[in-house]
Amino acid sequence: MTAFVVRRVLGLVFTVWVVYTATFFLMYSVPGGPFSGERQLDPEIEANLKRAYNLDLPVYQQYFIQLNRALRGDLGPSYRLADFTVTEVLAQGLPISASLGILALAFAILLGMSAGIVSAVYRGSVADVLLMSAATLGIALPSFVIASLAILLFVFLIPLFPAAGWGTVRQLILPAVCLGTLYAAEIARITRTGMLDTFSQDYIRTARAKGLSEFVVVLRHALPGTLLPVVSFLGPATAGILTGSIVVEKIFAIPGLGWHFVQAALQRDFTLEMGLVLLYTMLLYTMNFLVDLSYALLDPRVELK
Amino acid sequence: MVVRFWILALMLAGGLGAVGWAVRGARLPPADFTFFNESEIKSVDPALINGEPEGRIARALFEGLTRPRADNMLAEPGVAERWEISADGRMYTFHIRANARWSNGDPLDAHDFLYSIRRLLDPTTGAEYAYQAWYIVNARRYTHGAGGIAPGDPIEVELHAPVGTPDTVRGEILLGTLLRIEGENNGDDLSSRDRVFVVEVAGHERRFQAAERDDRLPEGIERCRQVLLDFREVGIRAIDDRTLEIRLENPTPYFLELLSFYPFSPVHRGCLERYGKRDWKKPENIVSNGAFRLHERRIRDRIRLVRSDTYWDRENVRLAVVDALSIEDRNTGVNLFLTDKCDWMTQTPPSVVRVLLAQRPPRNDINPALQLTTYFYLLNTTRPPLNDVRIRRALSMALDRDEITRVATAAGERPAFSLVPPGLPGYNQQPCLPRNPNEARRLLADAGYPGGVGCPKLELHYNTDQVHQSIAELARKQWQRELGITVTLRNEEWASAQQTQQQMTYMISRRSWIGDYLDPNTFLDLYLSGGQNNLTGFTSAEYDRLLADAAREPDKEKRLRMLEQAERILMDEMPIIPIYFYVSRNLVKPHVRGWYNTLQDNHQLRAIWIDRTVDPNDPRPNEFMGRKP
């Protein structure tokens, strides 16, 4: 167990470094810089600006300067949001993206698992076909279509929810549902497959042979085994959902991190982009780590090596 | 099982707690007036910005010597209550109001303007709009730092400030005379850093080099932060606390309007020097002098402004709380406007404008107005076949601008046949030749490509955008149909497209220009030979001479005639093909008053008020509907 944790932590450090380095050199190889604008800068001013941000140095020197600062926990100022440091931007956006993500995930797990269990138990029935068709649709429809439909329906036709914004629970419901739909659909399919798989296991037959009620067989005995594939899907999904959805945050004007990913890259906000990539990598890695740990918790047969 | 239960319960509680924590305090009391301010702004520092979203905030927070009138953008007294202009039009004397105050209660005086304009010009400030102040005597030389001085000039040497002082504090300033520069720059004019400046300071000869604190320097050379012209040589002077004198290089008829532009806003020295260049702008630190104060900033959500209680004209400011929404998606903005969460929607998507304009009965919240902005194609005059003026004219004459504005833009944009938009008083636009496909074919044949045969393939380049793409596709179709030439399209995202234009690695490229001030010069000086925004390789000694003469000409009528001659040359030589003039795309609720259509699409928050007695279903238009485009 200890060896497992140590190995994973070392792996984290190495992974973050590789991702950081690759991103850094990719970003700096793209044409244009944070100060390119429609109006050309006076050469003297441009030189001073570049010097202030070390952009006049060779790329490898900039890399070491930034890496050194990042190691000390200083992500630097954002180039394009000049009134804030990268840390401030992340600190404002992450809680918002994360709470939207948690709501979306709760919705997705609740809906997805219920649908999956019902489908598996009543395999081949009308309910199964309907639920799985809905799940396929949910996976196939891009979130901007779902969001646009939801706005049309619940903002303009039946004015139940505000069109956009952040600050009240009512403003959170539509984006959380739109964000959660895709995940709910995935979870429903995984749950159904896993459940059917478990049903054919010997221990389920034993449980049934003992004369347990179908309810207890499904929820008490079959469900924990089914959770494994769901949990391994949830790990990376949580990392993605916590750092924000680009499309849903944009359409509903949620001030989370999602849209920063796009804007920082387009505006060549090198420092902010690096900060986001670092955060995302660490979250993703941590979530995968937690998934591995939870395997052991859910299934006594799994041993951490 | 028990352990699992507790883990689940903990996760659930943690999750809900996190949501509750994130939502807490997120709810703000509603604002009196909410507007869509496009993207998150770069900064609120008036010297460091150049975009319109930033400008809307800066104009609310700060005010210069003059301020724009709300209805037509002409200059009216701002912090200066009156001024005198000398007979030759080059000397302005401003008298500052006795009741001008900063938001912390400090009196605002002439020295604040001196400090702020020096800061704007200082090359280490990095002000993109520093050039707006170059009308002032020697201001350009000051901004050019070491590049703006020659032996014999009075100069100032700025030493490094002691370690630990905020980055806004200047180091010690040594005044002296530049004797000579050693190690002239070796072709790379960006690096003034390897030169040694020999300066006479208080009777002693000293040698300085601009270097960072930790750079190594040879023996006998002192390090300094920068060497630049003595600021006393720049034509701006505080005669006393309430009198500021500005001397200009040339009579500049639009100088008063220019002074109302946000780069000329005063900033509070004490605030800057205490908090440093990033933190002085935090809502809890900032000291400003405009009609509003910065109350709160939420990144990519909103900027909240509240009415200032120290602004000299506070009696006439009627909005107490204003929200500027920083929302990326314009369709979201439209949704908020339509559900009454937003009173003024800027930059409405063209597809929405088209739908709203077609509604019957006509809506009472939309009224596109002509803008001081031109959409045009750059032609790379250094690359064959576009180095041939006949080809350039043929391309322009083969274009059907009516079809473009009818099909691709459709908010009432006007086809453009000149670079300078209409609406500038006293100026006659100089049109290029009108659409004439037959003549265009003849010109092409003259140039050696009858029927387009043998003409090299042309590439039309634009930055990725739905509207630019539709226009490019129409232009390609029209050129191929009328001239028989082959045109390919290439799009790049914005920053890469800028670089392509600046390096002139394009053949035809899309560009637009927004007038900075109400004068044709803001468009015409783009095409000076070697100008930084020329980007076409166009050079004309005659054109340069006309613009230089016009700048020196004190007679306003004569000056405009010279500018017309210059545009005539431009429209004959055609380094650019004008396509259309923009119209504004604002949606304004009927209960909004004091909001006017202006040529530059600038609107003064201080003049806006809300008339709640207006019935939203009243078909009578609000004020801004009064002036038709």
Interface residues (C-beta under 8 A of the other chain):
Chain A: V30 P31 G32 G33 S36 G37 E38 R39 Q40 L41 D42 P43 E44 I45 E46 A47 N48 L49 A52 P77 R80 L81 A82 D83 F84 T85 E88 V89 Q92 G93 P95 I96 A98 S99 I102 L103 L105 A106 I151 V155 F156 P159 P162 A163 A164 G165 W166 G167 T168 V169 L172 K250 I251 F252 A253 P255 G256 W259 H260 Q263 L266 Q267 R268 L297 L298
Chain B: V3 R4 I7 G15 L16 A18 V19 W21 A22 V23 A26 R27 L28 S39 E40 K42 S43 V44 D45 L48 N50 P123 T124 G126 A127 E128 A130 Y131 T143 H144 G145 G147 D189 L190 S191 S192 R278 K281 K282 R297 R298 I299 R300 D301 L325 S326 I327 E328 D329 N331 T332 N335 L336 L338 T339 K341 E493 W494 A495 S496 Q498 Q499 T500 Q502 R511 Q532 N533
